[in-house]
Amino acid sequence: MIHFNNVSKRFDREGKSFWAAKNINLDIQEGEFITVIGPSGCGKSTVLNMCAGLMKPNGGEIYYRGKQVEKINTRVGYMTQKDNLLPWRTVIGNVEVGLEIKGLGAKEREKESSKFIEMVGLKGFEKHYPQELSGGMRKRVSLAKMLAYDPETLLMDEPFGALDAQLRLILQAKLMEIWKETKKTIIFVTHDLEEAITLGDRVAVFSKRPGTIKLIQDVNLPRPRDTFNIRFTDEFSKVHTTLWDALKEEFIEEVIGV
């Protein structure tokens, strides 16, 4: 469904150039849940931006359903670490934004929005404003807003990174329920190795900048997965050890500044 062919991205800052990502090669199947992990600044978010058509690569090509991505990719939805909710709109008003862009009438918008608000567990909060919600609830609104637009693929850039550990587990479980129900393709960027293993069919490990994929690891854990207890299984430990061996050198060099 998505094909990265030797993709590279260079940035120019204050008269200097640097490569954020280099020679990315990756194939993603329809309906797959793939997680991406690596050191800060290794190009993970840049790869999502290029897949969404927000940036153009300086080398290589990205293909979506066989067509090269050369402009904004309207088949994907994008959820960032910041919730980006409109503070003057209620929960249902925020979820309706994409439906308004599509030109749906008021009654149809309300019907569709209500369905996704219930899906993310916020029924009864339709008339609340973002400032009246907790951080976790705001994330749920952002997820409902993206789903209501009905993109084929969900691009998720550390969406749960700012939440506490317990709330992250709850939202991971909710996301997997929604993924099972909607059969969306998901590319999920995270700094949390346990989160990457818990959620993903495969985990792509990025090297330090310029980021390239140094390992793609299959996660052969049965589904549905118990986000609260799966990390205590032997298979989880084996995958964790393999991925940490690939990651630790990158993170050690990042910390000591090598």
CYANA upper distance limits for C-alpha pairs under 8 A (distance plus 0.5 A):
  1 MET  CA     27 ASP  CA      8.00
  1 MET  CA     28 ILE  CA      6.41
  1 MET  CA     29 GLN  CA      5.67
  1 MET  CA     30 GLU  CA      5.84
  1 MET  CA     63 TYR  CA      8.47
  1 MET  CA     64 TYR  CA      6.33
  1 MET  CA     65 ARG  CA      5.37
  1 MET  CA     66 GLY  CA      7.88
  2 ILE  CA     27 ASP  CA      6.30
  2 ILE  CA     28 ILE  CA      5.60
  2 ILE  CA     29 GLN  CA      7.34
  2 ILE  CA     62 ILE  CA      7.80
  2 ILE  CA     63 TYR  CA      6.21
  2 ILE  CA     64 TYR  CA      5.20
  2 ILE  CA     65 ARG  CA      6.80
  2 ILE  CA     66 GLY  CA      8.35
  3 HIS  CA     25 ASN  CA      8.08
  3 HIS  CA     26 LEU  CA      6.40
  3 HIS  CA     27 ASP  CA      5.13
  3 HIS  CA     28 ILE  CA      7.01
  3 HIS  CA     62 ILE  CA      6.17
  3 HIS  CA     63 TYR  CA      5.51
  3 HIS  CA     64 TYR  CA      7.07
  4 PHE  CA     24 ILE  CA      6.83
  4 PHE  CA     25 ASN  CA      5.51
  4 PHE  CA     26 LEU  CA      5.48
  4 PHE  CA     27 ASP  CA      6.85
  4 PHE  CA     60 GLY  CA      8.23
  4 PHE  CA     61 GLU  CA      6.73
  4 PHE  CA     62 ILE  CA      5.17
  4 PHE  CA     63 TYR  CA      7.07
  5 ASN  CA     23 ASN  CA      8.18
  5 ASN  CA     24 ILE  CA      7.13
  5 ASN  CA     25 ASN  CA      5.58
  5 ASN  CA     26 LEU  CA      7.54
  5 ASN  CA     60 GLY  CA      6.02
  5 ASN  CA     61 GLU  CA      5.76
  5 ASN  CA     62 ILE  CA      6.63
  6 ASN  CA     22 LYS  CA      7.93
  6 ASN  CA     23 ASN  CA      4.69
  6 ASN  CA     24 ILE  CA      5.40
  6 ASN  CA     25 ASN  CA      5.63
  6 ASN  CA     59 GLY  CA      7.63
  6 ASN  CA     60 GLY  CA      5.31
  6 ASN  CA     61 GLU  CA      7.42
  7 VAL  CA     21 ALA  CA      8.09
  7 VAL  CA     22 LYS  CA      6.72
  7 VAL  CA     23 ASN  CA      5.43
  7 VAL  CA     24 ILE  CA      5.22
  7 VAL  CA     25 ASN  CA      7.22
  7 VAL  CA     57 PRO  CA      6.86
  7 VAL  CA     58 ASN  CA      8.16
  7 VAL  CA     59 GLY  CA      5.98
  7 VAL  CA     60 GLY  CA      4.68
  7 VAL  CA     61 GLU  CA      6.29
  7 VAL  CA     62 ILE  CA      7.63
  8 SER  CA     19 TRP  CA      7.92
  8 SER  CA     20 ALA  CA      8.16
  8 SER  CA     21 ALA  CA      5.65
  8 SER  CA     22 LYS  CA      4.58
  8 SER  CA     23 ASN  CA      5.81
  8 SER  CA     24 ILE  CA      7.01
  8 SER  CA     57 PRO  CA      6.16
  8 SER  CA     58 ASN  CA      6.21
  8 SER  CA     59 GLY  CA      5.39
  8 SER  CA     60 GLY  CA      6.81
  9 LYS  CA     19 TRP  CA      6.35
  9 LYS  CA     20 ALA  CA      6.24
  9 LYS  CA     21 ALA  CA      5.74
  9 LYS  CA     22 LYS  CA      6.92
  9 LYS  CA     46 THR  CA      8.26
  9 LYS  CA     56 LYS  CA      8.17
  9 LYS  CA     57 PRO  CA      5.40
  9 LYS  CA     58 ASN  CA      5.55
  9 LYS  CA     59 GLY  CA      7.23
 10 ARG  CA     17 SER  CA      7.26
 10 ARG  CA     18 PHE  CA      6.11
 10 ARG  CA     19 TRP  CA      4.75
 10 ARG  CA     20 ALA  CA      6.31
 10 ARG  CA     21 ALA  CA      7.75
 10 ARG  CA     57 PRO  CA      8.16
 10 ARG  CA     58 ASN  CA      6.73
 11 PHE  CA     17 SER  CA      6.13
 11 PHE  CA     18 PHE  CA      6.05
 11 PHE  CA     19 TRP  CA      6.81
 11 PHE  CA     20 ALA  CA      7.48
 12 ASP  CA     16 LYS  CA      6.02
 12 ASP  CA     17 SER  CA      4.84
 12 ASP  CA     18 PHE  CA      7.09
 13 ARG  CA     17 SER  CA      6.72
 18 PHE  CA    210 PRO  CA      8.38
 19 TRP  CA    209 ARG  CA      7.73
 19 TRP  CA    210 PRO  CA      5.76
 20 ALA  CA     41 GLY  CA      7.64
 20 ALA  CA     42 CYS  CA      6.62
 20 ALA  CA     43 GLY  CA      5.51
 20 ALA  CA     46 THR  CA      7.92
 20 ALA  CA    209 ARG  CA      6.32
 20 ALA  CA    210 PRO  CA      5.30
 20 ALA  CA    211 GLY  CA      6.62
 21 ALA  CA     42 CYS  CA      7.13
 21 ALA  CA     43 GLY  CA      5.49
 21 ALA  CA     44 LYS  CA      8.49
 21 ALA  CA     46 THR  CA      8.00
 21 ALA  CA     47 VAL  CA      8.16
 21 ALA  CA    209 ARG  CA      7.20
 21 ALA  CA    210 PRO  CA      5.27
 21 ALA  CA    211 GLY  CA      4.84
 21 ALA  CA    212 THR  CA      6.52
 22 LYS  CA    210 PRO  CA      6.35
 22 LYS  CA    211 GLY  CA      6.40
 22 LYS  CA    212 THR  CA      6.01
 23 ASN  CA     60 GLY  CA      8.12
 23 ASN  CA    212 THR  CA      6.67
 24 ILE  CA    212 THR  CA      6.05
 24 ILE  CA    213 ILE  CA      6.79
 25 ASN  CA    213 ILE  CA      7.93
 28 ILE  CA     32 GLU  CA      7.27
 28 ILE  CA     34 ILE  CA      8.19
 29 GLN  CA    185 THR  CA      8.14
 30 GLU  CA    184 LYS  CA      8.13
 30 GLU  CA    185 THR  CA      6.13
 31 GLY  CA    183 LYS  CA      5.89
 31 GLY  CA    184 LYS  CA      5.68
 31 GLY  CA    185 THR  CA      4.66
 31 GLY  CA    186 ILE  CA      7.81
 32 GLU  CA    184 LYS  CA      8.05
 32 GLU  CA    185 THR  CA      5.55
 32 GLU  CA    186 ILE  CA      6.81
 32 GLU  CA    201 ASP  CA      7.23
 33 PHE  CA    185 THR  CA      6.47
 33 PHE  CA    186 ILE  CA      5.23
 33 PHE  CA    187 ILE  CA      6.73
 33 PHE  CA    188 PHE  CA      8.07
 33 PHE  CA    199 LEU  CA      7.75
 33 PHE  CA    200 GLY  CA      5.72
 33 PHE  CA    201 ASP  CA      5.94
 33 PHE  CA    202 ARG  CA      7.68
 34 ILE  CA    186 ILE  CA      6.70
 34 ILE  CA    187 ILE  CA      5.62
 34 ILE  CA    188 PHE  CA      6.78
 34 ILE  CA    199 LEU  CA      8.45
 34 ILE  CA    200 GLY  CA      5.48
 34 ILE  CA    201 ASP  CA      6.21
 34 ILE  CA    202 ARG  CA      5.59
 34 ILE  CA    203 VAL  CA      6.44
 34 ILE  CA    204 ALA  CA      7.89
 35 THR  CA    187 ILE  CA      6.33
 35 THR  CA    188 PHE  CA      5.13
 35 THR  CA    189 VAL  CA      6.27
 35 THR  CA    190 THR  CA      7.72
 35 THR  CA    196 ALA  CA      5.89
 35 THR  CA    197 ILE  CA      8.27
 35 THR  CA    199 LEU  CA      7.72
 35 THR  CA    200 GLY  CA      5.77
 35 THR  CA    201 ASP  CA      8.25
 35 THR  CA    202 ARG  CA      6.89
 35 THR  CA    203 VAL  CA      5.35
 35 THR  CA    204 ALA  CA      6.73
 36 VAL  CA     44 LYS  CA      7.57
 36 VAL  CA    187 ILE  CA      7.83
 36 VAL  CA    188 PHE  CA      6.56
 36 VAL  CA    189 VAL  CA      5.17
 36 VAL  CA    190 THR  CA      6.73
 36 VAL  CA    196 ALA  CA      7.51
 36 VAL  CA    203 VAL  CA      6.23
 36 VAL  CA    204 ALA  CA      5.29
 36 VAL  CA    205 VAL  CA      6.59
 36 VAL  CA    206 PHE  CA      7.83
 37 ILE  CA     44 LYS  CA      7.98
 37 ILE  CA    189 VAL  CA      6.61
 37 ILE  CA    190 THR  CA      5.95
 37 ILE  CA    191 HIS  CA      6.18
 37 ILE  CA    192 ASP  CA      7.95
 37 ILE  CA    193 LEU  CA      7.57
 37 ILE  CA    196 ALA  CA      7.59
 37 ILE  CA    203 VAL  CA      7.80
 37 ILE  CA    204 ALA  CA      6.85
 37 ILE  CA    205 VAL  CA      5.68
 37 ILE  CA    206 PHE  CA      6.61
 38 GLY  CA     42 CYS  CA      7.10
 38 GLY  CA     44 LYS  CA      7.94
 38 GLY  CA    190 THR  CA      8.47
 38 GLY  CA    191 HIS  CA      7.11
 38 GLY  CA    205 VAL  CA      6.22
 38 GLY  CA    206 PHE  CA      5.17
 38 GLY  CA    207 SER  CA      6.69
 38 GLY  CA    208 LYS  CA      7.50
 38 GLY  CA    247 LEU  CA      7.47
 38 GLY  CA    250 GLU  CA      8.22
 38 GLY  CA    251 PHE  CA      8.46
 39 PRO  CA    191 HIS  CA      7.95
 39 PRO  CA    206 PHE  CA      7.88
 39 PRO  CA    207 SER  CA      7.57
 39 PRO  CA    208 LYS  CA      6.22
 39 PRO  CA    250 GLU  CA      7.12
 39 PRO  CA    251 PHE  CA      6.41
 39 PRO  CA    254 GLU  CA      7.53
 40 SER  CA    208 LYS  CA      8.13
 41 GLY  CA    208 LYS  CA      7.82
 41 GLY  CA    209 ARG  CA      6.78
 42 CYS  CA    206 PHE  CA      7.28
 42 CYS  CA    207 SER  CA      7.07
 42 CYS  CA    208 LYS  CA      5.48
 42 CYS  CA    209 ARG  CA      4.84
 42 CYS  CA    210 PRO  CA      6.43
 42 CYS  CA    211 GLY  CA      4.93
 42 CYS  CA    212 THR  CA      8.34
 43 GLY  CA     47 VAL  CA      6.67
 43 GLY  CA    209 ARG  CA      7.46
 43 GLY  CA    210 PRO  CA      7.62
 43 GLY  CA    211 GLY  CA      5.91
 44 LYS  CA     48 LEU  CA      7.27
 44 LYS  CA    189 VAL  CA      7.24
 44 LYS  CA    206 PHE  CA      8.01
 44 LYS  CA    211 GLY  CA      8.11
 45 SER  CA     49 ASN  CA      6.73
 45 SER  CA    157 ASP  CA      7.00
 45 SER  CA    189 VAL  CA      7.85
 46 THR  CA     50 MET  CA      6.73
 46 THR  CA     55 MET  CA      8.29
 47 VAL  CA     51 CYS  CA      6.72
 48 LEU  CA     52 ALA  CA      6.69
 48 LEU  CA    155 LEU  CA      6.99
 48 LEU  CA    157 ASP  CA      8.21
 49 ASN  CA     53 GLY  CA      6.76
 49 ASN  CA     54 LEU  CA      5.66
 49 ASN  CA     55 MET  CA      6.21
 50 MET  CA     54 LEU  CA      6.22
 50 MET  CA     55 MET  CA      5.21
 50 MET  CA     56 LYS  CA      6.28
 50 MET  CA     57 PRO  CA      7.20
 50 MET  CA     62 ILE  CA      8.30
 51 CYS  CA     62 ILE  CA      7.32
 51 CYS  CA     69 VAL  CA      7.62
 51 CYS  CA     73 ASN  CA      7.85
 52 ALA  CA     72 ILE  CA      6.55
 52 ALA  CA     73 ASN  CA      5.51
 52 ALA  CA     74 THR  CA      8.18
 52 ALA  CA     76 VAL  CA      6.94
 52 ALA  CA     77 GLY  CA      8.50
 52 ALA  CA     78 TYR  CA      8.17
 53 GLY  CA     69 VAL  CA      6.66
 53 GLY  CA     70 GLU  CA      6.83
 53 GLY  CA     71 LYS  CA      5.49
 53 GLY  CA     72 ILE  CA      4.73
 53 GLY  CA     73 ASN  CA      5.75
 54 LEU  CA     71 LYS  CA      7.79
 54 LEU  CA     72 ILE  CA      6.50
 56 LYS  CA     70 GLU  CA      7.51
 57 PRO  CA     61 GLU  CA      7.59
 61 GLU  CA     68 GLN  CA      7.18
 61 GLU  CA     69 VAL  CA      8.07
 62 ILE  CA     68 GLN  CA      6.13
 62 ILE  CA     69 VAL  CA      6.14
 63 TYR  CA     67 LYS  CA      5.58
 63 TYR  CA     68 GLN  CA      4.72
 63 TYR  CA     69 VAL  CA      6.17
 64 TYR  CA     68 GLN  CA      6.74
 64 TYR  CA     69 VAL  CA      6.93
 69 VAL  CA     73 ASN  CA      7.26
 74 THR  CA    151 PRO  CA      7.99
 75 ARG  CA    151 PRO  CA      5.57
 75 ARG  CA    152 GLU  CA      6.06
 75 ARG  CA    153 THR  CA      7.14
 76 VAL  CA    151 PRO  CA      5.41
 76 VAL  CA    152 GLU  CA      6.34
 76 VAL  CA    153 THR  CA      5.20
 76 VAL  CA    154 LEU  CA      6.29
 76 VAL  CA    155 LEU  CA      7.37
 77 GLY  CA    146 MET  CA      6.28
 77 GLY  CA    147 LEU  CA      8.19
 77 GLY  CA    149 TYR  CA      8.16
 77 GLY  CA    150 ASP  CA      8.44
 77 GLY  CA    151 PRO  CA      5.90
 77 GLY  CA    152 GLU  CA      8.24
 77 GLY  CA    153 THR  CA      6.76
 77 GLY  CA    154 LEU  CA      5.43
 77 GLY  CA    155 LEU  CA      6.44
 78 TYR  CA    146 MET  CA      7.59
 78 TYR  CA    154 LEU  CA      6.57
 78 TYR  CA    155 LEU  CA      5.21
 78 TYR  CA    156 MET  CA      6.46
 78 TYR  CA    157 ASP  CA      8.30
 79 MET  CA     83 ASP  CA      7.99
 79 MET  CA    142 SER  CA      7.58
 79 MET  CA    143 LEU  CA      7.69
 79 MET  CA    146 MET  CA      7.69
 79 MET  CA    154 LEU  CA      8.06
 79 MET  CA    155 LEU  CA      6.67
 79 MET  CA    156 MET  CA      5.28
 79 MET  CA    157 ASP  CA      6.67
 79 MET  CA    159 PRO  CA      6.96
 80 THR  CA    156 MET  CA      6.52
 80 THR  CA    157 ASP  CA      5.28
 80 THR  CA    158 GLU  CA      6.97
 80 THR  CA    159 PRO  CA      5.98
 81 GLN  CA    157 ASP  CA      6.49
 81 GLN  CA    158 GLU  CA      5.73
 81 GLN  CA    159 PRO  CA      4.84
 81 GLN  CA    160 PHE  CA      7.26
 81 GLN  CA    161 GLY  CA      7.17
 81 GLN  CA    162 ALA  CA      7.83
 82 LYS  CA    159 PRO  CA      7.86
 83 ASP  CA    138 ARG  CA      7.09
 83 ASP  CA    139 LYS  CA      6.59
 83 ASP  CA    142 SER  CA      6.32
 84 ASN  CA    142 SER  CA      8.12
 85 LEU  CA     94 ASN  CA      7.02
 85 LEU  CA    130 PRO  CA      7.44
 85 LEU  CA    138 ARG  CA      8.33
 85 LEU  CA    142 SER  CA      7.50
 86 LEU  CA     94 ASN  CA      6.91
 86 LEU  CA    130 PRO  CA      8.11
 87 PRO  CA    129 TYR  CA      7.09
 87 PRO  CA    130 PRO  CA      6.23
 87 PRO  CA    131 GLN  CA      7.48
 88 TRP  CA    129 TYR  CA      7.69
 89 ARG  CA     93 GLY  CA      5.64
 89 ARG  CA     94 ASN  CA      6.29
 89 ARG  CA    129 TYR  CA      6.77
 89 ARG  CA    130 PRO  CA      8.24
 90 THR  CA     94 ASN  CA      6.63
 90 THR  CA    126 GLU  CA      7.17
 90 THR  CA    127 LYS  CA      5.76
 90 THR  CA    128 HIS  CA      5.75
 90 THR  CA    129 TYR  CA      4.89
 90 THR  CA    130 PRO  CA      7.30
 91 VAL  CA     95 VAL  CA      6.83
 91 VAL  CA    125 PHE  CA      7.39
 91 VAL  CA    126 GLU  CA      5.49
 91 VAL  CA    127 LYS  CA      6.50
 91 VAL  CA    128 HIS  CA      6.27
 91 VAL  CA    129 TYR  CA      6.48
 91 VAL  CA    130 PRO  CA      7.35
 91 VAL  CA    141 VAL  CA      7.02
 92 ILE  CA     96 GLU  CA      6.60
 92 ILE  CA    110 GLU  CA      7.98
 92 ILE  CA    113 SER  CA      6.78
 92 ILE  CA    114 SER  CA      7.70
 92 ILE  CA    117 ILE  CA      8.07
 92 ILE  CA    126 GLU  CA      5.53
 92 ILE  CA    127 LYS  CA      7.16
 93 GLY  CA     97 VAL  CA      7.22
 94 ASN  CA    141 VAL  CA      8.13
 94 ASN  CA    145 LYS  CA      7.05
 95 VAL  CA     99 LEU  CA      8.48
 95 VAL  CA    113 SER  CA      6.36
 95 VAL  CA    117 ILE  CA      8.35
 95 VAL  CA    141 VAL  CA      7.35
 95 VAL  CA    142 SER  CA      8.06
 95 VAL  CA    144 ALA  CA      6.66
 95 VAL  CA    145 LYS  CA      4.52
 95 VAL  CA    146 MET  CA      8.13
 95 VAL  CA    148 ALA  CA      7.19
 96 GLU  CA    100 GLU  CA      6.65
 96 GLU  CA    109 ARG  CA      6.55
 96 GLU  CA    110 GLU  CA      7.85
 96 GLU  CA    113 SER  CA      6.45
 96 GLU  CA    145 LYS  CA      7.40
 96 GLU  CA    148 ALA  CA      7.87
 97 VAL  CA    101 ILE  CA      6.99
 97 VAL  CA    145 LYS  CA      7.86
 98 GLY  CA    102 LYS  CA      6.85
 98 GLY  CA    145 LYS  CA      7.70
 98 GLY  CA    146 MET  CA      8.23
 98 GLY  CA    148 ALA  CA      7.47
 98 GLY  CA    149 TYR  CA      5.55
 99 LEU  CA    103 GLY  CA      6.88
 99 LEU  CA    104 LEU  CA      6.24
 99 LEU  CA    109 ARG  CA      6.60
 99 LEU  CA    148 ALA  CA      7.53
 99 LEU  CA    149 TYR  CA      6.54
100 GLU  CA    104 LEU  CA      6.23
100 GLU  CA    105 GLY  CA      8.16
100 GLU  CA    109 ARG  CA      7.90
104 LEU  CA    108 GLU  CA      6.72
104 LEU  CA    109 ARG  CA      6.47
105 GLY  CA    109 ARG  CA      6.54
106 ALA  CA    110 GLU  CA      6.69
107 LYS  CA    111 LYS  CA      6.74
108 GLU  CA    112 GLU  CA      6.62
109 ARG  CA    113 SER  CA      6.39
110 GLU  CA    114 SER  CA      6.43
111 LYS  CA    115 LYS  CA      6.95
112 GLU  CA    116 PHE  CA      7.21
112 GLU  CA    148 ALA  CA      7.31
113 SER  CA    117 ILE  CA      6.61
113 SER  CA    144 ALA  CA      8.24
113 SER  CA    145 LYS  CA      8.42
113 SER  CA    148 ALA  CA      6.79
114 SER  CA    118 GLU  CA      6.65
114 SER  CA    123 LYS  CA      8.13
114 SER  CA    126 GLU  CA      8.34
115 LYS  CA    119 MET  CA      6.73
116 PHE  CA    120 VAL  CA      6.83
116 PHE  CA    144 ALA  CA      5.77
116 PHE  CA    145 LYS  CA      8.37
116 PHE  CA    147 LEU  CA      7.51
116 PHE  CA    148 ALA  CA      6.82
117 ILE  CA    121 GLY  CA      6.95
117 ILE  CA    122 LEU  CA      5.83
117 ILE  CA    123 LYS  CA      6.40
117 ILE  CA    126 GLU  CA      8.04
117 ILE  CA    141 VAL  CA      7.68
117 ILE  CA    144 ALA  CA      6.34
118 GLU  CA    122 LEU  CA      6.02
118 GLU  CA    123 LYS  CA      5.29
119 MET  CA    144 ALA  CA      8.15
119 MET  CA    178 ILE  CA      7.88
120 VAL  CA    140 ARG  CA      6.30
120 VAL  CA    141 VAL  CA      8.13
120 VAL  CA    143 LEU  CA      7.99
120 VAL  CA    144 ALA  CA      6.90
120 VAL  CA    174 LYS  CA      7.52
120 VAL  CA    178 ILE  CA      8.39
121 GLY  CA    140 ARG  CA      8.22
122 LEU  CA    126 GLU  CA      7.85
122 LEU  CA    137 MET  CA      8.02
122 LEU  CA    140 ARG  CA      8.05
122 LEU  CA    141 VAL  CA      8.37
128 HIS  CA    132 GLU  CA      6.79
128 HIS  CA    133 LEU  CA      7.92
129 TYR  CA    133 LEU  CA      7.54
130 PRO  CA    138 ARG  CA      6.98
133 LEU  CA    137 MET  CA      6.31
133 LEU  CA    138 ARG  CA      6.66
134 SER  CA    138 ARG  CA      6.76
135 GLY  CA    139 LYS  CA      6.90
135 GLY  CA    163 LEU  CA      7.71
136 GLY  CA    140 ARG  CA      6.94
136 GLY  CA    163 LEU  CA      7.51
136 GLY  CA    167 LEU  CA      7.33
136 GLY  CA    171 LEU  CA      8.30
137 MET  CA    141 VAL  CA      6.84
138 ARG  CA    142 SER  CA      6.80
139 LYS  CA    143 LEU  CA      6.72
139 LYS  CA    159 PRO  CA      7.91
139 LYS  CA    160 PHE  CA      8.14
140 ARG  CA    144 ALA  CA      6.65
141 VAL  CA    145 LYS  CA      6.51
142 SER  CA    146 MET  CA      6.77
143 LEU  CA    147 LEU  CA      6.67
144 ALA  CA    148 ALA  CA      6.46
145 LYS  CA    149 TYR  CA      7.30
146 MET  CA    150 ASP  CA      7.59
146 MET  CA    151 PRO  CA      8.02
146 MET  CA    154 LEU  CA      8.50
147 LEU  CA    151 PRO  CA      7.30
152 GLU  CA    184 LYS  CA      6.33
152 GLU  CA    185 THR  CA      7.03
153 THR  CA    184 LYS  CA      6.21
153 THR  CA    185 THR  CA      5.12
153 THR  CA    186 ILE  CA      6.20
153 THR  CA    187 ILE  CA      8.24
154 LEU  CA    184 LYS  CA      7.41
154 LEU  CA    185 THR  CA      6.69
154 LEU  CA    186 ILE  CA      5.26
154 LEU  CA    187 ILE  CA      6.85
155 LEU  CA    186 ILE  CA      6.57
155 LEU  CA    187 ILE  CA      5.59
155 LEU  CA    188 PHE  CA      6.73
156 MET  CA    186 ILE  CA      7.93
156 MET  CA    187 ILE  CA      6.67
156 MET  CA    188 PHE  CA      5.21
156 MET  CA    189 VAL  CA      6.60
157 ASP  CA    188 PHE  CA      6.62
157 ASP  CA    189 VAL  CA      5.34
157 ASP  CA    190 THR  CA      7.33
158 GLU  CA    188 PHE  CA      7.64
158 GLU  CA    189 VAL  CA      5.85
158 GLU  CA    190 THR  CA      5.33
158 GLU  CA    191 HIS  CA      7.81
160 PHE  CA    168 ARG  CA      6.43
160 PHE  CA    171 LEU  CA      8.19
161 GLY  CA    168 ARG  CA      8.40
161 GLY  CA    190 THR  CA      7.84
161 GLY  CA    191 HIS  CA      8.22
163 LEU  CA    167 LEU  CA      6.80
163 LEU  CA    168 ARG  CA      6.47
164 ASP  CA    168 ARG  CA      6.65
165 ALA  CA    169 LEU  CA      6.93
166 GLN  CA    170 ILE  CA      7.08
167 LEU  CA    171 LEU  CA      6.78
168 ARG  CA    172 GLN  CA      6.51
169 LEU  CA    173 ALA  CA      6.79
169 LEU  CA    227 THR  CA      6.54
169 LEU  CA    228 PHE  CA      7.05
170 ILE  CA    174 LYS  CA      6.83
170 ILE  CA    227 THR  CA      8.29
171 LEU  CA    175 LEU  CA      6.49
172 GLN  CA    176 MET  CA      6.79
172 GLN  CA    195 GLU  CA      8.40
172 GLN  CA    199 LEU  CA      7.74
172 GLN  CA    227 THR  CA      7.38
173 ALA  CA    177 GLU  CA      6.83
173 ALA  CA    226 ASP  CA      7.89
173 ALA  CA    227 THR  CA      6.39
174 LYS  CA    178 ILE  CA      6.79
175 LEU  CA    179 TRP  CA      6.54
176 MET  CA    180 LYS  CA      6.59
176 MET  CA    199 LEU  CA      7.67
177 GLU  CA    181 GLU  CA      6.80
178 ILE  CA    182 THR  CA      6.44
179 TRP  CA    183 LYS  CA      5.84
179 TRP  CA    184 LYS  CA      6.40
188 PHE  CA    196 ALA  CA      8.49
190 THR  CA    195 GLU  CA      7.81
190 THR  CA    196 ALA  CA      7.10
192 ASP  CA    196 ALA  CA      6.78
193 LEU  CA    197 ILE  CA      6.87
193 LEU  CA    240 HIS  CA      7.96
193 LEU  CA    243 LEU  CA      8.49
193 LEU  CA    244 TRP  CA      8.44
194 GLU  CA    198 THR  CA      6.53
194 GLU  CA    231 ARG  CA      7.79
194 GLU  CA    240 HIS  CA      7.90
195 GLU  CA    199 LEU  CA      6.64
196 ALA  CA    200 GLY  CA      6.35
196 ALA  CA    203 VAL  CA      6.96
197 ILE  CA    202 ARG  CA      8.34
197 ILE  CA    203 VAL  CA      7.34
197 ILE  CA    219 VAL  CA      7.20
197 ILE  CA    236 PHE  CA      7.91
197 ILE  CA    239 VAL  CA      8.03
197 ILE  CA    240 HIS  CA      7.84
198 THR  CA    225 ARG  CA      7.94
198 THR  CA    227 THR  CA      6.93
198 THR  CA    230 ILE  CA      7.65
198 THR  CA    231 ARG  CA      7.91
200 GLY  CA    219 VAL  CA      7.19
201 ASP  CA    218 ASP  CA      6.70
201 ASP  CA    219 VAL  CA      5.77
201 ASP  CA    220 ASN  CA      7.75
202 ARG  CA    216 ILE  CA      7.14
202 ARG  CA    217 GLN  CA      5.94
202 ARG  CA    218 ASP  CA      4.92
202 ARG  CA    219 VAL  CA      5.88
203 VAL  CA    216 ILE  CA      6.10
203 VAL  CA    217 GLN  CA      5.66
203 VAL  CA    218 ASP  CA      7.07
203 VAL  CA    219 VAL  CA      7.78
204 ALA  CA    213 ILE  CA      7.03
204 ALA  CA    214 LYS  CA      8.32
204 ALA  CA    215 LEU  CA      6.46
204 ALA  CA    216 ILE  CA      4.96
204 ALA  CA    217 GLN  CA      7.02
205 VAL  CA    213 ILE  CA      6.19
205 VAL  CA    214 LYS  CA      6.36
205 VAL  CA    215 LEU  CA      5.69
205 VAL  CA    216 ILE  CA      6.71
205 VAL  CA    243 LEU  CA      8.07
205 VAL  CA    246 ALA  CA      7.96
205 VAL  CA    247 LEU  CA      7.67
206 PHE  CA    211 GLY  CA      6.20
206 PHE  CA    212 THR  CA      5.88
206 PHE  CA    213 ILE  CA      5.06
206 PHE  CA    214 LYS  CA      6.31
206 PHE  CA    215 LEU  CA      7.89
207 SER  CA    211 GLY  CA      5.52
207 SER  CA    212 THR  CA      6.00
207 SER  CA    213 ILE  CA      6.79
207 SER  CA    214 LYS  CA      6.57
207 SER  CA    247 LEU  CA      8.20
207 SER  CA    250 GLU  CA      6.66
208 LYS  CA    212 THR  CA      8.25
208 LYS  CA    250 GLU  CA      6.23
208 LYS  CA    251 PHE  CA      8.39
208 LYS  CA    254 GLU  CA      7.98
214 LYS  CA    246 ALA  CA      8.21
215 LEU  CA    246 ALA  CA      7.79
217 GLN  CA    239 VAL  CA      8.38
217 GLN  CA    243 LEU  CA      7.98
219 VAL  CA    239 VAL  CA      7.44
220 ASN  CA    235 GLU  CA      8.33
221 LEU  CA    225 ARG  CA      8.13
221 LEU  CA    235 GLU  CA      7.50
221 LEU  CA    236 PHE  CA      7.88
225 ARG  CA    230 ILE  CA      7.16
226 ASP  CA    230 ILE  CA      5.96
227 THR  CA    231 ARG  CA      8.13
229 ASN  CA    233 THR  CA      8.12
230 ILE  CA    236 PHE  CA      7.37
231 ARG  CA    236 PHE  CA      6.06
231 ARG  CA    237 SER  CA      7.54
232 PHE  CA    236 PHE  CA      7.47
232 PHE  CA    237 SER  CA      7.83
233 THR  CA    237 SER  CA      7.01
234 ASP  CA    238 LYS  CA      6.85
235 GLU  CA    239 VAL  CA      6.84
236 PHE  CA    240 HIS  CA      6.51
237 SER  CA    241 THR  CA      6.61
238 LYS  CA    242 THR  CA      6.88
239 VAL  CA    243 LEU  CA      6.70
240 HIS  CA    244 TRP  CA      6.44
241 THR  CA    245 ASP  CA      6.60
242 THR  CA    246 ALA  CA      7.13
243 LEU  CA    247 LEU  CA      6.65
244 TRP  CA    248 LYS  CA      6.11
245 ASP  CA    249 GLU  CA      8.04
246 ALA  CA    250 GLU  CA      8.28
247 LEU  CA    251 PHE  CA      6.81
248 LYS  CA    252 ILE  CA      6.41
249 GLU  CA    253 GLU  CA      6.71
250 GLU  CA    254 GLU  CA      6.76
251 PHE  CA    255 VAL  CA      6.67
252 ILE  CA    256 ILE  CA      6.76
253 GLU  CA    257 GLY  CA      6.22
253 GLU  CA    258 VAL  CA      5.48
254 GLU  CA    258 VAL  CA      7.07
